[in-house]
């Protein structure tokens, strides 16, 4: 059995975090067939796009092309981030915040719907002076 690389171990931890939060994700294989610089992991969590470039530690930096792709993701409203062994908790915090925001938005939408239904019911409810005597 082949040994996992230090970066591979970080990737496994990243995918475990994404799985825990219910994200869709994939690891595009570019190796001459795809676009260079694409982040190691592409994910979508509650409608939020994440491009995650994985490095083994803080000493290993993304290439200029990888930085450019992450910047382009950010310009389109997604999260383009670099994750390494030392900042895995940042990814956990980001995923938790995305899920919490989605739940607040959902709850707010339900509250507005309930309010609209109550107003509609009140509008159609006959008034006491409308009764026939």
Buried (B, 14 or more C-beta within 10 A) or exposed (E): EEEEEEBEBBBEBBBEBBEEBEBEBEBEEEEEEEEEBBBBBBBBBBEBBBBBBBBBEEEEEBEEEBBEBBEEBEEEEBBBBBBBBEBBEEBBEBBEEBBEEBEEEEEEEEEEEEEEEEEEEEEEEEEEEEEEE
